[in-house]
Amino acid sequence: MSVSDIYQSMDYGPAPESAAEAMAWLDAHKRKFGHFIGGDFTKPAKTFASRNPATCEDLAQISQASQKDVEAAVKAARAAQPAWAKSGAKRARVLYALARALQKHSRLFAVLETLDNGKPIREARDIDVPLAQRHFYYHAGMAQLMASELPDAAPLGVCGQVIPWNFPLLMLAWKLAPALAMGNTVVLKPAEYTSLTALLFAEICAEAGVPKGVVNIITGDGAVGEMVVAADVDKVAFTGSTAVGRRIRAATAGSGKALTLELGGKSPYIVFDDADIDSAVEGLVDAIWFNQGQVCCAGSRLLVHEGIADRFYAKLRRRMEGLRIGDPLDKCIDVGAIVDPSQLAQITRLVEENQAGEMFQAGQVPETGCFYPPTLITGLHPADTLMQEEIFGPVLVATTFRTPAEAVQVANNTSYGLAASVWTENINLALDMAPKLAAGIVWVNGTNMMDAAAGFGGVRESGFGREGGWEGLAAYTRPKTKPKMQKPVAAFTGTGAPTDPIDRTAKLYIGGKQARPDAGYSRNIYGKKGQLLGQASLANRKDLRNAVEAAQKAASWSKTTGALRAQILYYMAENLAARGDEFAKRINDLTGTTTGKAEVEASLDALFTYAAWADKYDGQVHGVPIRGVALAMKEPLGTIGMICSDAQPLLGLIAPMAAAIGMGNRTVIHASQTYPLAATDLIQVLETSDIPAGVVNILTGDRADVAQHMGAHMDIDAVWSFADEATSTTVEAASAGNLKRTWVNHGAVPDWSDSHALLSHATEVKNIWVPYGE
């Protein structure tokens, strides 16, 4: 083709990237790799092939880890952790050196990533590798600042990390950098299909001065991941499918291991009729065909304003026809290869078995290799399978909407909640939409904007926890002080007559009203001397259901201002103070101690504290490297189920309740099992304090009758358990159903003075990216 022909056609010619250096590196290792344990590579043992998905050719043989390998890696990490944790300044220098080493070998990492994963070299070179470098630079600073800015935080210990195949190097950086910065050591398992850049990273650890045992990398299939989860580690961090996330949540229940899950998504891409259509179309290329659509936060559900739908689809199809598919090492290629034949088969099956709407496919697919054409399916119903299930491939599904309210409804009509994009020239509309979307991250007039300074993570079945930013560090730290364990509190027994001749039946409190228990049973509550103090209702799962329904009806509480919530908490404090002597006497009678007055004072202090915080617990504006801002907004979780401890029956209810409702949550609270009358007396305070019906619901009885159901309830967004260790285990195991957030004490004594812990657990960080400029 002549130069004049090229000017006429404007076709791109081939621009291949050389793989010679990457192949030389593989050859230097004889194309066989062992594990990286204790600072050294082991000899290759039982191996499997790592293949180039674009050519189906073997690249290298990777070792399949055994149980002994996993145990050796954990042992090495455990031995190295105390010394590594001593100095944040020293850790900062090592992390900085890792970032520099990644820069020094950037092209080798990029080419190896493309060979192993199938993504276009432009993406590996210009996005994955630079972002990985950025994470190590950023977290080097976090290590330097830990002593001064997080003085009460300590590392967890040894972290087990399991990463996916779609962003092998970047996911490694997301997991390793914050863990190492906070003084933890790591056992990391890369994906079976894509282990090579992790092994190259292991090699540069020695170059950067990483002490032996601080970073350990073991390879293998999903069975090895299960071994890591079950190993003697203090934290598990997993990125992958929701199905596997559920299994990990169930497997770690009751173990005391910290857990972060970054799971699947079905992210909406919302285009309003006033949007810059050409920019929105170009954004879609990045949203769904970036990395062949193998992105957990891919904008895979297109929602278009009905009036512009036909025009938008026409422009999109025309743009799709220009996408270039082929050899990922060609710098002119837009869409590379699917990671593995099994994944290609999964994409094909989902599309073929759920034919609906109108399908359009573009591009010339190579005859060899794992390729799938960019696909658009329009005219779908929001409930169609392809609109609900994560396809994890280059398939975009679309529907329309008429109003902003309908757009929110359709966008949230999924079990996932990872990301969302909103396209409109009306910034007021965009910022009105963002808080309403069930997503951990919202991009305005953009997509796939990420940075180490801004946390990334989801809600609902997209998992919990954040990676990146200040909020991401909490997952890798614990308080320096070790908590004391609770002692079991046995209920007093007796046969005495009531001390009050007027029988006050202690009912449940549901939807702003006192309610009799569904089962119709109650229990006698005795004092230390055997005197009958009253009777408490025994709640069952139906009472829990009614309480959750009442909380759902009170959803408008989350939209109220912090100032209003503060005033109501102050009013509650006034009403409690007016009856302080009565509550103090009740606590003394229930517990057989003389601590009642002090507990009432502490409860009043908690109400005033969270009233003070209600309009002051602000978010942040993250310093991300774009012309724009990333707003870290602290939002309520929704409905929080609480199981109270038996110690301090009044304070143990008021402190978590005040923190939760002060941040805009609704609560379903199971009061102290042994001393429930302190909670039922509080009902009268609630009834006179202007708290809307359903914001606070109180159940009494045996916690074993509600803990399982509270953990499993699909309309409860989080569960806090401050009771015994068995209840913590029950709640964590049951929560795997909808992967709700849990905060459990594993039988430890709660620290009600730690207001920041309560506030952080009562909120969810949503990062809203707002670029600006013409």
VOKE-949914 format. One line per field, with one value per residue (C-alpha): residue number from 1; residue in one letter; x, y, z. Coordinates in pm, whole numbers, plus 50000, padded with zeros to 5 digits. Layout:
<sites>
num <- c(NUM  ...);
residu <- c(a  ...);
X <- c(X  ...);
Y <- c(Y  ...);
Z <- c(Z  ...);
</sites>
This chain:
<sites>
num <- c(1  2  3  4  5  6  7  8  9  10  11  12  13  14  15  16  17  18  19  20  21  22  23  24  25  26  27  28  29  30  31  32  33  34  35  36  37  38  39  40  41  42  43  44  45  46  47  48  49  50  51  52  53  54  55  56  57  58  59  60  61  62  63  64  65  66  67  68  69  70  71  72  73  74  75  76  77  78  79  80  81  82  83  84  85  86  87  88  89  90  91  92  93  94  95  96  97  98  99  100  101  102  103  104  105  106  107  108  109  110  111  112  113  114  115  116  117  118  119  120  121  122  123  124  125  126  127  128  129  130  131  132  133  134  135  136  137  138  139  140  141  142  143  144  145  146  147  148  149  150  151  152  153  154  155  156  157  158  159  160  161  162  163  164  165  166  167  168  169  170  171  172  173  174  175  176  177  178  179  180  181  182  183  184  185  186  187  188  189  190  191  192  193  194  195  196  197  198  199  200  201  202  203  204  205  206  207  208  209  210  211  212  213  214  215  216  217  218  219  220  221  222  223  224  225  226  227  228  229  230  231  232  233  234  235  236  237  238  239  240  241  242  243  244  245  246  247  248  249  250  251  252  253  254  255  256  257  258  259  260  261  262  263  264  265  266  267  268  269  270  271  272  273  274  275  276  277  278  279  280  281  282  283  284  285  286  287  288  289  290  291  292  293  294  295  296  297  298  299  300  301  302  303  304  305  306  307  308  309  310  311  312  313  314  315  316  317  318  319  320  321  322  323  324  325  326  327  328  329  330  331  332  333  334  335  336  337  338  339  340  341  342  343  344  345  346  347  348  349  350  351  352  353  354  355  356  357  358  359  360  361  362  363  364  365  366  367  368  369  370  371  372  373  374  375  376  377  378  379  380  381  382  383  384  385  386  387  388  389  390  391  392  393  394  395  396  397  398  399  400  401  402  403  404  405  406  407  408  409  410  411  412  413  414  415  416  417  418  419  420  421  422  423  424  425  426  427  428  429  430  431  432  433  434  435  436  437  438  439  440  441  442  443  444  445  446  447  448  449  450  451  452  453  454  455  456  457  458  459  460  461  462  463  464  465  466  467  468  469  470  471  472  473  474  475  476  477  478  479  480  481  482  483  484  485  486  487  488  489  490  491  492  493  494  495  496  497  498  499  500  501  502  503  504  505  506  507  508  509  510  511  512  513  514  515  516  517  518  519  520  521  522  523  524  525  526  527  528  529  530  531  532  533  534  535  536  537  538  539  540  541  542  543  544  545  546  547  548  549  550  551  552  553  554  555  556  557  558  559  560  561  562  563  564  565  566  567  568  569  570  571  572  573  574  575  576  577  578  579  580  581  582  583  584  585  586  587  588  589  590  591  592  593  594  595  596  597  598  599  600  601  602  603  604  605  606  607  608  609  610  611  612  613  614  615  616  617  618  619  620  621  622  623  624  625  626  627  628  629  630  631  632  633  634  635  636  637  638  639  640  641  642  643  644  645  646  647  648  649  650  651  652  653  654  655  656  657  658  659  660  661  662  663  664  665  666  667  668  669  670  671  672  673  674  675  676  677  678  679  680  681  682  683  684  685  686  687  688  689  690  691  692  693  694  695  696  697  698  699  700  701  702  703  704  705  706  707  708  709  710  711  712  713  714  715  716  717  718  719  720  721  722  723  724  725  726  727  728  729  730  731  732  733  734  735  736  737  738  739  740  741  742  743  744  745  746  747  748  749  750  751  752  753  754  755  756  757  758  759  760  761  762  763  764  765  766  767  768  769  770  771  772  773  774);
residu <- c(m  s  v  s  d  i  y  q  s  m  d  y  g  p  a  p  e  s  a  a  e  a  m  a  w  l  d  a  h  k  r  k  f  g  h  f  i  g  g  d  f  t  k  p  a  k  t  f  a  s  r  n  p  a  t  c  e  d  l  a  q  i  s  q  a  s  q  k  d  v  e  a  a  v  k  a  a  r  a  a  q  p  a  w  a  k  s  g  a  k  r  a  r  v  l  y  a  l  a  r  a  l  q  k  h  s  r  l  f  a  v  l  e  t  l  d  n  g  k  p  i  r  e  a  r  d  i  d  v  p  l  a  q  r  h  f  y  y  h  a  g  m  a  q  l  m  a  s  e  l  p  d  a  a  p  l  g  v  c  g  q  v  i  p  w  n  f  p  l  l  m  l  a  w  k  l  a  p  a  l  a  m  g  n  t  v  v  l  k  p  a  e  y  t  s  l  t  a  l  l  f  a  e  i  c  a  e  a  g  v  p  k  g  v  v  n  i  i  t  g  d  g  a  v  g  e  m  v  v  a  a  d  v  d  k  v  a  f  t  g  s  t  a  v  g  r  r  i  r  a  a  t  a  g  s  g  k  a  l  t  l  e  l  g  g  k  s  p  y  i  v  f  d  d  a  d  i  d  s  a  v  e  g  l  v  d  a  i  w  f  n  q  g  q  v  c  c  a  g  s  r  l  l  v  h  e  g  i  a  d  r  f  y  a  k  l  r  r  r  m  e  g  l  r  i  g  d  p  l  d  k  c  i  d  v  g  a  i  v  d  p  s  q  l  a  q  i  t  r  l  v  e  e  n  q  a  g  e  m  f  q  a  g  q  v  p  e  t  g  c  f  y  p  p  t  l  i  t  g  l  h  p  a  d  t  l  m  q  e  e  i  f  g  p  v  l  v  a  t  t  f  r  t  p  a  e  a  v  q  v  a  n  n  t  s  y  g  l  a  a  s  v  w  t  e  n  i  n  l  a  l  d  m  a  p  k  l  a  a  g  i  v  w  v  n  g  t  n  m  m  d  a  a  a  g  f  g  g  v  r  e  s  g  f  g  r  e  g  g  w  e  g  l  a  a  y  t  r  p  k  t  k  p  k  m  q  k  p  v  a  a  f  t  g  t  g  a  p  t  d  p  i  d  r  t  a  k  l  y  i  g  g  k  q  a  r  p  d  a  g  y  s  r  n  i  y  g  k  k  g  q  l  l  g  q  a  s  l  a  n  r  k  d  l  r  n  a  v  e  a  a  q  k  a  a  s  w  s  k  t  t  g  a  l  r  a  q  i  l  y  y  m  a  e  n  l  a  a  r  g  d  e  f  a  k  r  i  n  d  l  t  g  t  t  t  g  k  a  e  v  e  a  s  l  d  a  l  f  t  y  a  a  w  a  d  k  y  d  g  q  v  h  g  v  p  i  r  g  v  a  l  a  m  k  e  p  l  g  t  i  g  m  i  c  s  d  a  q  p  l  l  g  l  i  a  p  m  a  a  a  i  g  m  g  n  r  t  v  i  h  a  s  q  t  y  p  l  a  a  t  d  l  i  q  v  l  e  t  s  d  i  p  a  g  v  v  n  i  l  t  g  d  r  a  d  v  a  q  h  m  g  a  h  m  d  i  d  a  v  w  s  f  a  d  e  a  t  s  t  t  v  e  a  a  s  a  g  n  l  k  r  t  w  v  n  h  g  a  v  p  d  w  s  d  s  h  a  l  l  s  h  a  t  e  v  k  n  i  w  v  p  y  g  e);
X <- c(50000  50140  50148  49877  49656  49703  49605  49292  49184  49327  49378  49623  49917  50065  50286  50407  50577  50881  50845  51215  51304  51011  51096  51459  51347  51135  51424  51659  51432  51413  51043  50977  50895  50871  50721  50876  50902  51123  51306  51402  51247  51174  51250  50964  50757  50425  50353  50085  50107  50062  49947  49928  49552  49611  49808  49724  50099  50260  50470  50598  50533  50401  50420  50109  50147  50091  49970  50334  50420  50141  50245  50608  50506  50293  50575  50822  50579  50512  50882  50952  50657  50779  51097  50915  50657  50912  50984  50744  51026  51222  50913  50856  51202  51147  50808  50961  51232  50966  50794  51125  51197  50857  50942  51283  51135  50806  50822  50914  50617  50383  50485  50477  50131  50003  50152  50005  49666  49582  49509  49630  49985  49861  49648  49921  50182  49975  49734  49818  50189  50176  49888  50081  50376  50144  50013  50361  50458  50140  50165  50532  50399  50140  50414  50610  50306  50169  50338  50216  49878  49768  49931  49679  49695  49898  49943  49724  50015  50017  49781  49664  49580  49415  49400  49225  49347  49200  49455  49734  49999  49762  49567  49898  49986  49640  49675  50046  50116  49873  49943  50318  50285  50101  50364  50203  50370  50201  50132  49990  49840  49804  49545  49616  49603  49823  50109  50404  50410  50372  50680  50868  50765  50900  51231  51254  51171  51533  51649  51438  51564  51247  51351  51317  50976  50795  50654  50577  50415  50272  50106  49838  49469  49165  49249  49562  49347  49135  49452  49554  49210  49226  49588  49711  49674  49528  49353  49215  49184  49013  48919  48714  48366  48073  48019  48372  48335  48039  48242  48526  48285  48145  48490  48629  48323  48421  48793  48867  49033  48979  48819  48799  48599  48603  48362  48153  47955  47693  47758  47507  47620  47351  47324  47083  46947  47160  47488  47773  47678  48007  48198  47954  48000  48377  48347  48162  48460  48661  48375  48300  48563  48862  49042  48787  48515  48692  48657  48453  48341  48282  47992  47815  47453  47376  47076  46986  46732  46449  46439  46797  46821  46803  47055  47285  47273  47348  47655  47767  47736  47934  48206  48208  48277  48605  48733  49039  49063  49375  49729  49747  50116  50014  49997  49713  49482  49179  49046  49270  49211  48989  49210  49133  48919  48702  48620  48549  48310  48136  48076  47952  47717  47561  47487  47360  47138  46974  46891  46675  46665  46861  47227  47500  47859  48148  48505  48697  48782  49112  49076  49314  49321  49057  48876  48516  48375  48255  47882  47583  47240  46959  46589  46628  46403  46576  46492  46639  46918  47181  47085  47126  47417  47780  47900  48262  48332  48300  47920  47717  47346  47111  46770  46604  46450  46222  46289  46579  46376  46328  46699  46783  46529  46663  47027  46970  46773  47057  47216  47550  47673  48028  48034  47817  47866  47640  47661  47493  47594  47373  47604  47307  47142  47464  47522  47158  47186  47516  47398  47092  47289  47377  47746  48077  48208  48031  48193  48042  48106  48380  48452  48720  48892  49096  49384  49566  49440  49071  48925  48771  48513  48147  47828  47569  47700  47994  48161  48278  48585  48784  49122  49318  49308  49293  48979  49161  49418  49165  49144  49512  49529  49388  49392  49721  49550  49432  49072  48974  48734  48383  48288  47954  47678  47421  47069  46956  46689  46416  46057  45977  45673  45694  45834  45580  45214  45129  45235  45405  45430  45758  45672  45878  45920  45850  45764  45724  45474  45490  45409  45339  45573  45448  45517  45321  45590  45778  46043  46067  46357  46486  46715  47018  46808  46557  46298  46086  46166  45936  45888  46051  45899  46067  46105  46122  46201  45858  45913  46249  46078  45826  46103  46299  45986  45934  46296  46254  45953  46167  46414  46354  46557  46871  46786  46744  47013  47277  47155  46807  46945  47165  46867  46673  46969  47002  46630  46667  46950  46730  46452  46690  46852  46512  46468  46832  46777  46505  46734  47025  46812  46685  47042  47149  46851  46915  47290  47320  47587  47607  47724  47386  47453  47787  47629  47351  47608  47810  47493  47413  47768  47728  47409  47575  47886  47697  47467  47782  47919  47591  47660  48041  48155  48247  48391  48700  48812  49087  49389  49365  49575  49296  49155  48866  48781  48706  48455  48466  48113  48025  47682  47462  47458  47079  46933  47172  47092  47252  47299  47389  47618  47503  47758  47629  47276  47187  47517  47567  47245  47261  47620  47589  47231  47324  47620  47410  47105  47325  47476  47132  47088  46781  46828  46686  46833  46831  46878  47081  46961  47023  46919  46652  46442  46689  46605  46229  46232  46411  46111  45927  46219  46216  45842  45883  46193  46053  46230  46037  45866  46089  46423  46478  46325  46395  46360  46418  46460  46717  46975  47002  46644  46731  47108  47094  46795  46945  47264  47074  46806  46836  46699  46946  47252  47489  47495  47689  47730  47875  47771  47949  48189  47933  47697  47978  48036  47666  47630  47937  47838  47479  47586  47732  47388  47387  47745  47635  47894  47947  48118  48160  48360  48432  48349  48573  48463  48335  48511  48224  48468  48602  48364  48566  48531  48155  48124  48336  48133  47810  47905  47999  48243  48122  48377  48223  48461  48375  48607  48570  48681  48596);
Y <- c(50000  50340  50650  50809  50503  50525  50894  50805  50514  50640  50274  50188  49978  49718  49843  49529  49543  49320  49029  48944  49070  48892  48569  48605  48641  48328  48141  48253  48065  47768  47847  47672  47848  47745  47945  48251  48166  48328  48540  48255  48058  47693  47426  47370  47071  46956  47208  47327  47545  47920  48000  48301  48331  48511  48222  47932  47865  47765  48039  47861  47587  47708  47508  47384  47459  47190  47228  47217  47505  47718  47639  47722  48057  48146  48041  48263  48555  48506  48503  48819  49024  49159  49310  49446  49620  49812  50111  50286  50497  50188  50036  50358  50335  49975  50055  50352  50124  49880  50164  50263  49902  49878  50189  50056  49732  49883  49764  49409  49401  49539  49290  48995  49100  49115  48778  48611  48786  48879  49248  49505  49625  49985  49908  49719  49984  50299  50194  49879  49927  50304  50248  49969  50205  50473  50240  50169  50536  50639  50372  50447  50780  50603  50394  50711  50879  50583  50663  51024  50999  50653  50638  50392  50150  49831  49581  49274  49034  48796  48864  48597  48755  48594  48796  48749  48713  49027  49272  49047  49311  49589  49368  49259  49624  49703  49421  49426  49798  49887  49562  49618  49988  49912  49660  49334  49051  48872  48536  48612  48372  48501  48357  48024  48169  48473  48416  48545  48914  48816  48595  48876  49103  48846  48868  49247  49227  49133  49418  49663  49536  49364  49154  48780  48647  48981  48894  48532  48429  48083  47967  47718  47669  47750  47474  47669  47975  47769  47663  48028  48119  47829  47893  48056  48410  48715  48859  48738  48976  48840  48980  48754  48619  48666  48289  48232  48534  48368  48053  48254  48443  48112  47954  48239  48276  48261  48245  48600  48671  49015  48993  49216  49106  49286  49089  49103  49385  49476  49847  50086  50338  50608  50853  51148  51335  51642  51446  51502  51198  51159  51168  50921  50683  50707  50652  50329  50198  50232  50116  49780  49694  49789  49465  49277  49358  49146  49419  49386  49751  49746  49963  49657  49783  50077  50287  50550  50829  50712  51021  50981  50602  50542  50816  50696  50331  50433  50628  50346  50082  50301  50340  49966  49901  50086  49876  49672  49314  49103  49046  49218  49301  49526  49881  49957  49692  49798  49458  49167  48805  48652  48510  48139  47905  47826  48194  48232  47937  48093  48421  48239  48018  48308  48502  48206  48063  48397  48533  48843  49186  49285  49180  49361  49235  49419  49354  49080  48805  48616  48251  48133  48239  48320  48613  48733  49023  49347  49293  49522  49383  49638  49629  49424  49428  49518  49172  48981  48741  48931  49251  49077  48833  48935  48820  48930  48976  49237  49227  49543  49510  49806  49937  50278  50503  50806  50996  51031  50843  50552  50558  50517  50237  50043  50109  49973  49674  49429  49240  49409  49753  49819  50119  50348  50615  50917  51123  51464  51825  51917  51889  51939  51631  51430  51515  51443  51101  50991  50947  50755  50490  50170  50170  50216  50445  50681  50849  51165  51205  50946  50585  50361  50651  50503  50611  50495  50804  50714  50398  50139  49881  49796  49733  49455  49143  49333  49282  49503  49697  49954  49937  50259  50591  50644  50432  50138  50126  50032  49683  49625  49758  49685  49879  49857  49759  49400  49369  49172  48881  48898  48671  48489  48661  48424  48542  48557  48311  48343  48283  48614  48826  49147  49448  49668  49574  49722  49477  49661  49414  49464  49442  49465  49797  49772  50050  50310  50098  49850  49505  49170  48890  48666  48352  48483  48387  48587  48523  48622  48855  48832  49047  48937  48863  48658  48933  48935  49256  49198  48993  49025  48914  48641  48755  48510  48532  48674  48959  49018  49023  49280  49496  49486  49582  49877  49983  49961  50194  50447  50483  50858  50886  50837  51148  51377  51628  51563  51870  51723  51388  51571  51756  51433  51267  51571  51548  51178  51266  51523  51271  51005  51251  51341  50978  50910  50801  50557  50399  50382  50197  49959  49878  49817  49587  49396  49351  49334  49607  49977  50090  50216  50587  50567  50371  50624  50904  50715  50660  51031  51107  50867  51041  51382  51251  51112  51412  51619  51400  51375  51692  51682  51337  51462  51301  51411  51548  51316  51453  51241  51316  51443  51785  51733  51605  51271  51323  51060  51078  50900  50747  50539  50164  50133  49889  49764  49465  49473  49206  49365  49235  49152  49381  49738  49670  50036  50173  49864  49950  50329  50372  50163  50278  50647  50610  50424  50652  50960  50862  50806  50430  50246  49983  49649  49587  49268  49390  49228  48871  48863  49221  49319  49545  49833  49831  49799  50092  50292  50248  50521  50757  50677  50737  51091  51192  51252  50952  50853  50516  50234  50409  50220  49877  49674  49300  49097  48727  48464  48589  48238  48275  48576  48578  48330  48503  48848  48741  48579  48846  48988  49331  49386  49567  49503  49317  49415  49155  49246  48929  48597  48429  48174  48451  48618  48293  48248  48600  48580  48244  48351  48679  48496  48497  48862  48933  49201  49379  49240  49384  49125  49113  48737  48758  49056  49341  49628  49964  50213  50504  50440  50670  50664  50286  50309  50593  50421  50100  50302  50453  50346  50549  50632  50795  51030  51137  51471  51589  51949  52178  52205);
Z <- c(50000  49897  50115  49903  49950  50325  50322  50128  50348  50681  50774  51048  50945  51177  51460  51636  51974  52007  52248  52231  52580  52739  52561  52667  53029  52999  52838  53116  53355  53116  53095  53425  53750  54110  54395  54558  54929  55190  54933  54699  54416  54483  54227  53980  54082  53941  53666  53426  53116  53100  52746  52518  52453  52124  51974  52209  52237  52567  52729  53038  53292  53628  53951  54124  54496  54757  55113  55227  54994  55136  55492  55411  55261  55564  55798  55611  55619  55990  56073  55872  55996  56336  56192  55887  56108  56317  56094  55860  55723  55619  55463  55270  55113  55007  54854  54676  54541  54417  54231  54072  53976  53809  53610  53517  53383  53264  52903  53006  53245  52979  52710  52949  53069  52711  52623  52929  52947  52587  52650  52395  52457  52463  52767  52952  52866  52925  53201  53395  53453  53531  53775  53946  53985  54121  54392  54522  54515  54692  54960  55018  55144  55357  55520  55595  55753  55947  56279  56285  56112  56233  56577  56720  56426  56412  56127  56120  56064  55767  55477  55235  54899  54596  54276  53938  53582  53426  53574  53705  53780  53879  54120  54271  54333  54475  54727  54809  54839  55125  55309  55303  55382  55707  55820  55713  55524  55239  55081  54738  54485  54128  53892  53732  53380  53446  53690  53489  53588  53953  53919  53747  54035  54280  54100  54138  54510  54577  54354  54557  54893  55012  55315  55275  55368  55341  54997  54911  54582  54527  54208  54119  54054  54266  54513  54611  54671  54908  55091  55133  55270  55517  55618  55938  55804  55977  55675  55345  55051  54742  54403  54182  54123  54358  54379  54509  54737  54906  54964  55117  55345  55468  55504  55714  55937  56303  56227  56334  55999  55851  55508  55201  54898  54563  54348  54034  53881  53624  53612  53453  53192  53193  52904  52925  52625  52697  52705  52462  52257  52074  52405  52559  52266  52296  52669  52603  52412  52733  52953  52792  52529  52742  52832  52616  52869  53130  53390  53709  53687  53310  53197  53063  53100  52871  52978  52716  52737  52516  52295  52172  52173  51798  51724  51997  51886  51526  51629  51855  51582  51346  51611  51675  51308  51349  51636  51543  51673  51656  51780  52121  52066  51776  51909  51664  51809  52018  52128  52217  52314  52582  52856  52808  52594  52896  52944  52571  52591  52891  52706  52398  52597  52791  52472  52270  52544  52625  52283  52321  52167  51856  51837  51645  51623  51462  51362  51190  51439  51381  51294  51566  51930  52191  52030  52063  51860  52022  52068  52126  52220  52229  52315  52632  52936  53265  53400  53106  53196  52999  53185  53520  53490  53460  53117  53171  52803  52525  52529  52588  52667  52641  52735  52756  53022  53021  53345  53589  53851  53611  53527  53896  53933  53635  53730  54080  53953  54003  54289  54222  54320  54205  53971  53756  53490  53438  53119  53115  53063  53362  53662  53897  53750  53772  54137  54214  54051  54207  54569  54452  54264  54450  54368  54544  54271  54030  53731  53586  53212  53227  53306  53454  53630  53914  54132  54443  54630  54585  54731  54501  54605  54595  54786  54778  54604  54462  54798  55082  55181  54985  54813  54784  54967  55341  55361  55207  55486  55753  55604  55679  56036  56379  56708  56895  57217  57235  57360  57666  57628  57769  58052  58018  58214  58360  58426  58785  58896  59152  59245  59407  59338  59133  59316  59139  59195  58852  58582  58295  58008  57824  57457  57143  56964  56591  56349  56622  56816  57101  56968  57124  57011  56732  56936  57234  57484  57746  58008  58374  58454  58811  59020  59217  59526  59330  59305  58987  58800  58503  58192  57850  57521  57318  56956  56667  56297  56213  56458  56291  55952  56074  56218  55890  55695  55929  55880  55501  55519  55708  55420  55406  55731  55524  55323  55623  55712  55972  56156  56196  56313  56565  56712  56759  56934  57163  57237  57321  57558  57732  57781  57909  58149  58293  58393  58474  58834  58728  58464  58706  58959  58691  58581  58941  59000  58676  58714  59092  59084  59165  58822  58704  58747  58566  58279  58238  58226  57966  57762  57774  57666  57372  57261  57279  57100  56801  56793  56763  56485  56292  56092  56111  55997  55654  55344  55156  54823  54703  54522  54208  53898  53673  53594  53830  54175  54336  54613  54886  55026  55349  55308  55541  55487  55506  55758  56026  56243  56588  56853  57186  57454  57805  57965  58009  57883  57833  57700  57484  57303  57296  57171  56852  56794  56824  56589  56333  56327  56357  56020  55866  55908  56034  56303  56411  56755  56958  57314  57590  57630  58006  58096  57838  58060  58024  57653  57697  57941  57671  57442  57634  57575  57205  57182  57318  57120  56769  56617  56303  56311  56192  56246  56572  56627  56942  56990  57306  57381  57291  57043  56901  56773  56554  56485  56195  56037  56087  55913  55626  55575  55223  55323  55607  55475  55766  56097  56408  56681  57020  57200  57237  56993  56875  56767  56572  56384  56314  56175  55953  55807  55743  55580  55278  55115  55009  55122  55365  55576  55924  56229  56500  56821  56844  57213  57294  57521  57302  57334  57335  57362  57011  56827  56504  56478  56522  56271  56007  56040  56016  55678  55328  55121  54770  54543  54286  54010  53851  53574  53464  53184  52817);
</sites>
